[in-house]
């Protein structure tokens, strides 16, 4: 295995110059830096992580704590993880993915042992027991998701409230007066998944203000329950002309259900989802959607985290809470309803028992 000394000899420079050229710790001429990089590539040189950590007090590793819950759609979670890992790689960091069920113990282990330079947390709960541990850790932390208390941490998330309002407003402008909103499973809410009720409550309030009937229900996350749930809802609310989806599993199942029922989109039913463009491409979804931007959120969290890791001045900067504004991507799945809208009753937040 090649050493830094081998790289220095190959490039015709001293060991210290080769080290500085590779680490960027001191300014090196562009010509010398290119020679050193070419030598490192030719010799397949990989810096020793242990030696680097001793010399710089940095591991060049970021911790990522995420969990794959059975009641959530795993492909959607992977989009957030890739946003973190790809950006970390681009910035010269490896990622330690931790999926241990006991997040408090896992977080304490990797921060106390100095295994990582910083931590990104996902699956954020409204009251998240990991946050006090992260606030007290010597490493900086960043969250993808909004907790109830954002103090002491950098937070990045989609503006779910505005997303809910935008979905309702778009269909209202087209003339729709009765809609269905399918959220994530109720278990997600029970464990503190605030993004579910943030979108749901904002959509219900905007529907009430606009005089739109909105049937807001909790969905399922797996087949065949997802298909049964969609059919039950469409049977229960035959006069609804629009469907809002804050549930990736339901969105992925909808094309099959619509085909089986002979339901045309948007002629019979207008549809808006909330997911990423990559998710839409993976499942060949033909529906308009609010871009959830998982890759962008992950990238924002990592860049802010690396700034705090690498800059002493950045460690003392005020913490930030940043939201991505929702963007509606049109795929032609919304149109004015075919039947004239009727005067609706008061907006309803409950679901029929058949759809729960």
N, C-alpha and C positions, 0 to 999 in steps of 0.2 A: 504494500500500500504506500502510495507516495506521501511524502511529508512536505512541510513548508520549506525545508531546506532543499529538497529536490526541485520544488518549483522555483526557488531563488536561483539555483544553479542553472536550470534550464532557461530562465529569463535573463541571466547575467546580471543579477542585482543581489543586494544583501538580504538576509532573512528578514530584517526589520522592514526594509522597503517592500518586499513581497507581502509581508503581513499588512502593512498600511494600505497597499494597493487593493488588497482583497477586502479589508474591513472598512475602508473609507475613513479611518480614524484621523488621518492626516492628509493634507493635500499632496497629491502625486501627479507628475506631469502625465498628460493623456497618452503620450507615446509609451512611457514606462508602464502605465496601468494596462495598456493593451497587450504589451509583451507578457506581463505577469498573468493576465487572464488567459491568454493563448497557451501559456505554459501549463497553467492549472487545468485547462480543458484537455490538453494533449496528454497529460499525466493522469487524468481522471482523479484529480485531487479533491478530497472532501475534508473540510476542517474538522478537527476532533472536538466534539461538543463538550466533553468534560474539561478539556484544557481551555477552551474558549470561555466556559462559564467561570472557571477559576480566575482567568485573566481579566475578564470584563464584568463579572458579577451578573452576566446575562446568559440565559440558556438559548435564546433565539427560538423559544417555543411559547405558543399561546395556548392556554387551556380553553376548551369549549365544552360547556356542560349543557347537554341536550338529552331529552328522553323521547322515546318512541312509544307514546301511549296507544293502547289498543283502541280507544275510542276516537282517535284522530287519524287522519289519512297520511300514511308514511311518505308517499311521494311528495306531498306538499311540504312536509318538514325538511326533506332532503334539499329543497331549493334554498332554504335559509342556511343550511349547513354548508352548501357549496359556495354561497356568497362569502362566508367567513373563510373557509379554507383556501379558496382561490385567491382572495385578496391577501391573506397572510403569506401565501407562497410568493406572490408578486413582490411583497415587501421584504422577503428574505427570512420568513418565519415558518417553522413547522407548526402543526396543530395537533394537540393532544385532545382527542375526542373522548369525553367521559359520559357514559350513559347510565351510570350506577343509579339505582332507584333511590338510595339514601343520598340525596344531593348535598345535604349539610355535611355529612361525613366525608364525601368525596371532595367537596370544595375545601374543607379544612385540611385534608391530607395533601392536596396538591399545592396549596398556598403555604402551609407550614414547612413543607419539605423543600420549598423554593424550586419545584419542578418546572415552573412556568414563569414567564416575565409579566404576564397579565392574563385576565380571564374575561371571556365573553359568556354571558348566561342567556339561555333561551328558555322557552316554556315558562314565562314569567307569570306568577300568580299575583292576585291583588294584594294579598298578605303573604309574602314569600319568605320562608324561614332561612333561605340562603343569604339574603341581603345583609343582615347584621354581620355575618361571617365575612362577606366580601368587603364591607365597609371597614372592617377592622384589619384586613389583610395588608401586608406590606406592598403587595402588587396592586396596580390600578385595575378597575373593572368597568365593563360596559355591558349594557343590557339591550337585547333585541326584544322589545315588548315593554309595556307601560305598567309599573306596579302602582299601588296606592300611595307609596311614599318613595319619591325619586331622589331624596337627599343623599349626597355623598357619592353619586354614581352618574356616569353618562348614559343617557337613555335615548333609544332610537325606535321609532314605530311608525306605522301607517296611521293617518288620522281617520280612525274607524268611525267616529261620530260623523265627520263630514262625508265619509263614504256612504253611510246609511242614508243621510239626507240627499246626497246626489242621486242615488238609485231611485228614491221615491220621486224626487223632483223631475227627473228625466221622463219617467213614465207618465207623471201627471201632465207635463207639458204636451205629451202626445194624446191626451184625452182619457187615459186609464183612470178608473175610479174604484177598482177593487183589485187588490194584489195579495199575493202570498209571499211571505218571507220564511225561508228555511235556514235555520241557524245550525251551528254545531250541536252535537248531542248534549243533553242536559248534564251529563257527568262532567263535561268540560267546564260548565258554569259552576258546578258544585265544588270543584277543586280550585276555583279562583280565576278561571280564564276570562279576564275582564274584557278582552276584545270582542267576545260574543255579545255581552250585554251593552257594550259601548255602541256597536253598530245597531243592534236591535232597538235599544231605547231611543236612540236618535231618529231612527227610521219611523218608529211609532209616533214620536212627538211631531215629526214633520208631516206625517200622514194625517194626524189629527188636525194640525193647523190648516192643511189644504183640503180637508173634507174627504179624504181618501180612506176607504176601508182597507186595513192591513191585517191579515191573519198571520200572526207571528208564531211559528212553531219550532220546536227543537227537532232536529232530524236524526238520522242514523248514520253510522260510519262504515258499515259492511254489508255486502250482499249476503243473502237475498233480502235482508231487512230494508235496505235502501230502496230497492224497487217496490216493495210492498208499501213503504211509506209514501213514495211519490204517487203511486196509484190511488192510495187512500185519500191523499190531499186533493188530488184532481177530481176525485169523485165527490168529496165533501164540499168543495167550493167550485161548482161548475160555472158560476158566473164570473169568477176571477179571470181577468184578461192579462195579468202580468205576474211573472214569477221572479223573485229576487233570491239569490243563492249565496249564503255565507257558509257554505258547506261543500268542500271539494269533492267528497265522495258522492253526494247527491248530484253534483254537476256532471261528474263523469258517467253516472248512471242514466242521466236524463235522455240522451239521444236514443238509447235503446227503448226506454219506456215510451217516449213520444212516438217512435216508429210503430211500436206494438199497438198503440192506441189510435194510430192514424192522425196524430196531432201535428199540425203544421206550425212552424215557427218562422216568421212572426204573425202569420195570417190568423191563427187560432189563439196563440199565446205568445206574448213578448217576454223575453228572458234576458236578465242581467245577472252575471256572476261576480264573485270577488276571488280572483286568483291571479297567477302570473302568466305572462305571455308564453313562457317556457312550458308551464303546466298545460296551457291551451294547446300548444303544439304537440306535446307528448300524447294527449288523449284525443287529438283531432277535434277539439271542441269548436262548434260553429257559432258560439254565443258572444255577444258583447259582454265586456267585463270591466270591473274596476281593477286596475293593475295593483297587485299587492306588493310588488317590488321586493321580494325576499333577497335577491342578490344585492340590490342597492342598499338595503338595510344592513345586511351583513358586512358589506364593504365599508359603510359609514362607521359602524361600530369598531371594526378592526383598525381603520385609519386613525380614529380618535385614540384608540387604545395604544397603538404604536407611537403616536405623538407623545403620550404621557410616559411611555416606557423610555423613549430615547431622549427626551428633552427635560432636564430638571426644571426649567421654567414652565413647561407645559403641565408638570405635576401640580403646580400651584394655581393654575388657571381655574376660574369658576366652572362648575359642572354644567353640562348642557342637557336639555331635553328637546329633541328635534323630531318633528313629525314630517312625513312625506305627504304632500297633498294628493288626494285621490285623482287619478286620471281615468276617464271613461274611454275605453278603446272600443270603437264601433265595429261590429262584425255583421251588421245588418239583421240582428235578431230582435229589433224593436220596431214597432210601427203603430199607428193609431189603431185602436180596437175596431173590429169590423162592425160590432153592434153599437148603437148610440149608448153612451154611458147613462146609468140611472142614478138617482139621488141615493147615496149609500147611508146605512146606519152609522153609529159611532164606531171608530176604529177599535178592533178587538185584538188583545194581546194573547189570547188563549188558543190552544189547538184542540181539534176534535180528538176524542179518545182513540179513534181508529188510527190516528196519525202519530201517536206518541210512542 
